[in-house]
Amino acid sequence: MSYLPFVYDKYKDLIIKPSFRKSRIDNKFLIILNEKLETIYLTNTAKEMIIIISDGITVDGLFQKMFTEYDIDEMTLKSDIIDFIKDMQWKDIISIKINRSEN
């Protein structure tokens, strides 16, 4: 049994925002300095996701943009986005908050 639809449904209306000090693009990588002054290197797909969320976007908005860009199974992309969010939060690169306009 997959819990992904349940988990995604809980995340989809949350707003993702960047929460790092600074970033720069260096060849194939996006280099980020987080609030703990740790340097993190992100590859192409993660770089694209960070660029998409730069102004703040819902999790479902990120999914919609990525789904139109890539030929990928819907459940695989949803799983990848949830994993991305958890990983980026752990590294202090993004924050998520409740979308107050949805309440």
N, C-alpha and C positions, 0 to 999 in steps of 0.2 A: 504494500500500500504506500502510495506516495503522498507525502504531506505538502508537496510543493504548491498545489492550488490553494490550500488553506493559508500557507505562509505568504504567498504572493498577494493574496487578497488582503491580508493584514498590512502589507507594505505599500500597495499600489497608490494610495492617496497621500503618502508621506512626501514631504518636499526634501530633496537632496540639495545641499549647498556645499561649496568648497570651504574648508576651514584650515588652510595651510598658510604659511607666511609668504612664500613666493615660489615661483616656478619659472622654468625656461625650457625651450626646446633645443635639444642638442642632437643633431642627426636623426636617428630613429627613436630616440628616447625623449620622454618628458621627465625632467629632473625637478623634484619637489622638495622643498625644505618645510617640514611640518613644524608645529608649535613647540615640539620637544627639541628642535634644531637637529633632527635626524634627516639625512638625505636619502630620498627614495627615487629609484629609477623605474619608470613605467614604460612598457612597450606600446606598440601601436594601438591595439584595441582599448586598453585602459586609458591611453592618452586621448583617444577620441571621446570616450565616455566622460572624462574630466572636462574636456572642452565643451561638450554638450551641456553639462551641469553648471557651467561657469556662472550663469545668471540665476541659478535655482530652477529646478524642474521637479515634477512629481516622478515617482518611480515608474508609473505607467507611461508618463510622457517620454521618459528615457527609453522604455521598452518600445514604444511606437516608433521613435526615431531610429533606433537600432534595427528594428524588424523591417523597416522599409529599406535600409541600407544593405543588409546582409541576407543572403539566402540561407536561413537557418530555421530549424524546427522551433516552434513557439515555446514548447516546454523547456527545451535546451537553453534558449535565450533567457527565459524567466529564471531558470536555475543559475545561469551565469551572472545575471544582474544581481540576484540575491547574494551570491558568493562575493561578487565585486563590492557590494555595499558593506558587507560584514568585514571584508579584508581592509577596505579603505577607512572604515571607522576605527578598526583596530590600529591602523597606522596613523591615525589623527590627520587624515587628509580630507575627509568629508564629515558633515554632520547631517542628521535627518531630524525633521521636526514635523509636527502635526500641521496639516493644511487647515487653518482656521476658517477658510471660506467654505470648506466642505461640511462644517458642523452646523 
